């Protein structure tokens, strides 16, 4: 049985009115515009903190890049960021991570610093420290709070802390993490910040520690329209992230199938199939990107984790993963989905039935598109889960 949440859909303004007026072209245009907007909602994330705190490495990890990869934020033992530097996500340019100058390296107070970096354009701030949060960090957080923006304290390089403690005979990872977190909270409290929450993160091991908790917190705090933008750029660090991506994408299936049905409303034989192929190509490409199953993402994953690209490819079952999405490939996949060829033939044949032919064709088109996309989505989500399993098995 399907999860009721998977079938949830938001109304698209103007679609019902257009359909009531038998204006299928206007309805299709409104659906297309809405789907386009969903994929281009801007999300601007500010990363700041003291010099040497690991801001640039965090930016790269969030974007799925190695530190020495083309397009990565430069890293080093000295301060490498002297001005606001935007870094778009490689697959989602609407999501921008901005590496800000370390506040400790500027001559400006927190208030002037925020004006200098253009605080109003950011959706939220992540304040990073590799050791202890400082008075500068607290002042910056307080000013961000005054300006009605969200901020989050992240203690980076926690893997270094763990490794340093591991040499002790009575080592306990859980106890070490508690000591680090308590120390951060106490330090911030001593500097005048009330009830702070601190996320312990390793940029080299995002699946460990508090990175998932950070995502859950951001997801809760962001406006609804921004949540999907954040979700799709999240690395696949656990099965829950992958499952959530699948559920979110599945909620859009109704309108995608409706768009296909509206294409079938035009009484031109073969037109619906052509429209479906064009729609499917863009949609499936979005699915592949969302699950990180495009070739560049898989190669970056291989470089970052040490798992060979061949091993990553070996667990893939969908012919659409790690492939160039073409209409020819899509039609081949479509015809392999159970009963799809029969439904397509029924859609074309029904056009010639007087009076009820077009409504029947629209119904067949809706069912076919929904079914095909649902199968493709499920297979790609399964491939993403398999990729995650391979990564975790090698650690």
C-alpha positions in Angstrom: 0.0 0.0 0.0 1.3 3.5 -0.8 2.1 5.9 1.9 -0.5 8.7 1.9 2.3 11.2 2.2 3.7 10.1 -1.1 0.4 11.0 -2.8 0.2 14.4 -1.3 0.3 17.3 -3.8 0.0 21.0 -3.6 -2.5 22.8 -5.8 -1.0 24.8 -8.7 -2.8 28.2 -8.9 -4.8 28.6 -12.1 -4.7 25.0 -13.3 -8.2 24.1 -12.2 -9.7 27.3 -13.7 -7.9 26.7 -17.0 -9.2 23.1 -17.1 -12.8 24.2 -16.3 -12.5 26.6 -19.3 -11.2 23.7 -21.5 -8.0 25.6 -22.0 -5.6 22.7 -21.9 -2.7 24.8 -23.3 -2.9 27.3 -20.4 -3.2 24.5 -17.8 -0.1 22.8 -19.3 1.8 26.1 -19.3 1.0 26.7 -15.6 2.1 23.2 -14.6 5.4 23.6 -16.6 6.1 26.9 -15.0 5.4 25.6 -11.5 7.7 22.6 -12.0 10.4 24.9 -13.4 10.2 27.1 -10.4 10.4 24.2 -8.0 13.8 23.3 -9.6 15.1 26.8 -9.4 14.3 28.1 -5.9 17.4 30.0 -4.7 19.1 28.9 -1.5 22.0 31.0 -0.2 24.1 29.6 2.6 26.7 31.6 4.4 29.7 29.8 5.9 31.8 31.9 8.4 34.0 31.6 11.4 37.6 32.2 12.6 40.5 31.8 10.2 41.6 28.2 9.8 38.4 26.7 11.2 37.8 24.6 8.1 35.2 26.7 6.3 36.4 25.9 2.8 36.7 22.2 3.4 33.1 22.2 4.8 31.9 24.0 1.7 33.6 21.5 -0.6 32.2 18.5 1.4 28.7 19.9 1.3 29.0 20.2 -2.5 30.5 16.7 -2.8 33.9 17.9 -4.0 37.4 17.0 -3.0 39.6 19.9 -1.8 41.9 19.6 -4.8 39.1 19.3 -7.4 38.4 21.9 -10.1 35.9 24.3 -8.8 36.6 23.5 -5.1 37.0 26.3 -2.6 40.8 26.7 -1.9 42.0 25.3 1.4 45.2 25.6 3.3 46.9 26.1 6.7 46.6 29.9 6.3 43.5 32.0 5.8 42.5 31.5 2.1 39.3 33.6 2.0 39.6 37.3 1.9 36.3 38.2 0.4 32.8 36.7 0.0 33.2 33.9 -2.5 30.1 32.1 -3.8 30.4 28.4 -4.8 27.4 26.9 -6.6 26.5 23.3 -6.2 27.8 21.4 -9.3 24.3 20.0 -10.1 22.1 22.6 -8.6 23.4 26.2 -9.3 20.4 27.6 -7.6 22.0 26.5 -4.3 24.9 28.7 -3.4 27.4 28.2 -0.5 29.3 31.3 0.2 32.7 31.1 1.9 32.9 34.3 4.0 36.1 35.9 5.3 36.9 34.7 8.9 35.6 37.4 11.2 38.8 37.2 13.2 40.8 38.3 10.1 38.8 41.5 9.5 39.0 44.9 11.2 35.2 45.2 11.4 32.9 44.7 14.3 30.2 42.1 13.9 27.6 44.6 12.9 29.8 46.1 10.2 31.0 42.6 9.2 27.4 41.5 8.4 26.8 44.6 6.3 30.1 44.1 4.5 29.2 40.6 3.5 25.6 41.5 2.6 23.8 39.5 5.3 20.3 40.1 3.8 20.9 37.8 0.8 21.6 34.7 2.9 18.9 32.3 4.1 21.0 31.2 7.1 24.5 31.3 8.5 26.7 28.4 9.7 29.4 29.5 12.2 32.3 27.1 12.2 35.0 26.5 14.8 37.7 23.9 14.8 38.7 24.4 18.4 36.7 26.7 20.7 34.1 29.2 19.8 35.3 32.7 20.5 33.9 36.0 21.5 33.9 37.1 17.9 31.7 34.0 17.0 29.2 34.9 19.8 29.0 38.6 18.8 28.4 37.6 15.2 25.6 35.1 16.2 24.0 37.8 18.4 24.0 40.3 15.5 22.6 37.7 13.1 19.9 37.0 15.7 19.0 40.7 15.9 18.6 40.8 12.1 16.1 38.0 12.2 18.3 35.5 10.5 19.0 31.9 11.5 22.5 30.7 12.5 24.0 27.4 13.5 27.2 26.6 15.5 29.3 23.8 13.9 32.4 22.4 15.6 34.4 21.0 12.7 37.3 18.6 12.5 35.8 16.5 15.3 37.5 13.5 13.7 40.9 15.0 14.8 39.6 15.2 18.3 38.5 11.6 18.2 41.8 10.4 16.8 43.7 12.3 19.4 41.7 10.7 22.2 41.8 7.2 20.6 45.3 6.6 21.9 44.2 6.6 25.5 43.6 3.3 27.2 40.1 4.1 28.4 39.0 5.7 25.1 35.3 6.0 24.5 34.1 7.8 21.3 30.7 8.5 22.9 32.2 10.0 26.0 34.7 12.0 23.9 31.9 13.5 21.8 29.9 14.4 24.9 33.0 16.1 26.4 33.5 18.1 23.2 29.9 19.1 23.0 29.6 20.1 26.6 32.8 22.1 26.4 31.5 24.0 23.3 28.1 24.7 25.0 29.8 25.8 28.3 32.2 28.0 26.4 29.4 29.7 24.5 27.4 30.1 27.7 30.4 31.7 29.4 30.5 34.2 26.6 27.0 35.2 27.2 25.1 33.0 24.7 22.0 31.3 26.1 21.0 27.7 25.3 23.3 27.2 22.3 23.1 24.0 20.1 26.4 22.8 18.7 26.7 20.3 15.8 29.8 18.2 15.8 30.9 17.5 12.2 33.8 16.0 10.2 33.9 17.3 6.7 35.7 14.1 5.6 33.1 11.8 7.2 29.7 13.5 6.8 27.8 10.3 7.6 29.2 10.3 11.1 28.5 12.6 14.1 26.0 15.4 13.8 25.8 16.3 10.1 22.5 14.5 9.6 21.1 16.2 12.7 22.2 19.6 11.2 20.2 18.8 8.1 17.2 17.8 10.1 17.4 21.1 12.0 17.8 23.1 8.8 14.9 21.3 7.2 12.7 22.1 10.2 13.7 25.8 10.2 13.6 26.6 6.5 10.5 27.8 4.7 8.7 24.9 2.9 9.7 26.1 -0.6 13.4 26.1 0.4 13.5 22.6 2.0 13.5 20.7 -1.3 16.4 22.8 -2.6 18.4 21.8 0.5 17.3 18.2 0.4 18.5 17.6 -3.2 22.0 18.9 -2.6 22.4 16.8 0.5 25.0 14.0 0.1 23.5 10.5 0.5 24.9 10.0 3.9 22.2 7.6 5.2 19.2 5.6 3.9 16.8 8.2 5.4 18.1 11.0 3.1 17.7 8.8 0.0 14.2 7.8 1.1 13.2 11.4 1.7 14.4 12.4 -1.7 12.3 9.7 -3.3 9.2 10.7 -1.3 9.6 14.3 -2.3 10.1 13.5 -6.0 7.1 11.1 -5.9 4.8 13.9 -4.7 5.4 15.6 -8.1 4.3 12.6 -10.1 0.6 13.7 -10.2 1.4 16.9 -12.0 3.9 15.4 -14.3 1.3 12.7 -15.3 -1.3 15.5 -15.7 1.1 17.3 -18.0 1.4 14.2 -20.1 -2.4 13.8 -20.2 -2.8 17.4 -21.4 -0.4 16.5 -24.3 -2.7 13.7 -25.2 -5.7 16.1 -25.4 -4.4 17.4 -28.7 -6.0 15.3 -31.5 -2.8 14.6 -33.3 -1.7 10.9 -33.5 1.8 10.4 -32.0 2.0 13.8 -30.4 1.5 12.6 -26.8 4.4 10.1 -27.1 6.6 12.9 -28.4 5.6 15.2 -25.5 6.0 12.4 -23.0 9.6 11.6 -24.2 10.5 15.3 -23.9 9.0 15.6 -20.4 10.5 12.3 -19.3 14.0 13.3 -20.4 14.1 16.3 -18.2 12.4 14.7 -15.2 14.6 11.6 -15.3 17.7 13.7 -15.5 16.6 15.5 -12.4 16.1 12.2 -10.6 19.6 11.0 -11.6 21.1 14.3 -10.3 19.1 14.2 -7.1 20.4 10.7 -6.2 24.0 11.5 -7.3 24.0 8.9 -10.0 25.3 11.0 -12.9 28.8 10.1 -14.1 30.6 13.2 -12.7 29.0 12.7 -9.3 29.9 9.0 -9.2 33.5 9.8 -10.2 33.7 12.4 -7.5 32.3 9.9 -5.0 34.9 7.3 -6.1 37.8 9.9 -5.6 36.5 11.0 -2.3 35.8 7.5 -0.8 38.5 5.4 -2.4 35.8 3.0 -3.8 36.6 2.3 -7.5 34.3 3.7 -10.1 33.9 0.1 -11.5 32.7 -1.1 -8.1 30.2 1.7 -7.9 28.9 0.9 -11.4 28.6 -2.8 -10.5 25.7 -2.4 -8.1 23.6 -0.2 -10.5 20.5 -1.8 -11.9 18.9 1.1 -13.7 20.1 1.6 -17.3 19.5 5.3 -16.7 22.0 5.7 -13.9 25.5 6.7 -15.1 24.2 7.3 -18.6 23.4 10.1 -20.9 19.6 10.5 -20.8 18.4 10.5 -24.4 14.9 10.1 -25.9 16.0 6.9 -27.5 17.2 5.4 -24.3 14.1 6.5 -22.4 11.7 5.0 -25.0 13.7 1.7 -24.7 13.3 1.8 -20.9 9.6 2.9 -21.1 8.7 -0.1 -23.3 10.3 -2.5 -20.9 8.0 -1.4 -18.0 5.2 -3.9 -17.6 2.1 -3.3 -19.9 3.5 0.1 -20.9 3.5 -0.8 -24.6 -0.1 -1.9 -24.4 -1.1 1.3 -22.7 0.6 3.4 -25.3 -1.1 1.5 -28.1 -4.4 1.8 -26.3 -3.9 5.6 -26.1 -3.2 5.9 -29.8 -6.1 3.7 -30.8 -8.6 5.4 -28.5 -8.1 8.7 -30.3 -10.3 7.4 -33.2 -13.3 6.7 -31.0 -16.0 9.4 -31.4 -16.7 11.7 -28.5 -14.9 9.7 -25.8 -11.7 9.1 -27.7 -9.7 12.1 -26.4 -10.7 11.7 -22.7 -9.7 8.0 -23.0 -6.4 8.9 -24.5 -5.8 11.4 -21.7 -6.5 8.8 -19.1 -4.2 6.2 -20.7 -1.4 8.9 -21.0 -1.8 9.8 -17.3 -1.6 6.2 -16.2 1.4 5.4 -18.4 3.5 8.4 -17.4 2.7 8.0 -13.7 3.6 4.3 -13.8 6.8 4.7 -15.8 8.2 7.6 -13.7 7.3 5.7 -10.5 9.2 2.6 -11.6 12.2 4.7 -12.7 12.2 6.7 -9.5 12.1 3.5 -7.4 15.0 1.9 -9.3 17.2 5.0 -9.1 16.5 5.3 -5.3 17.4 1.6 -5.0 20.7 2.3 -6.9 21.4 5.2 -4.5 20.9 2.9 -1.5 23.2 0.3 -3.1 25.9 2.9 -3.6 25.6 4.0 0.0 26.0 0.4 1.1 29.1 -0.1 -0.9 30.6 3.0 0.6 29.9 1.9 4.2 31.2 -1.6 3.6 34.6 -0.2 2.6 35.1 1.7 5.8 
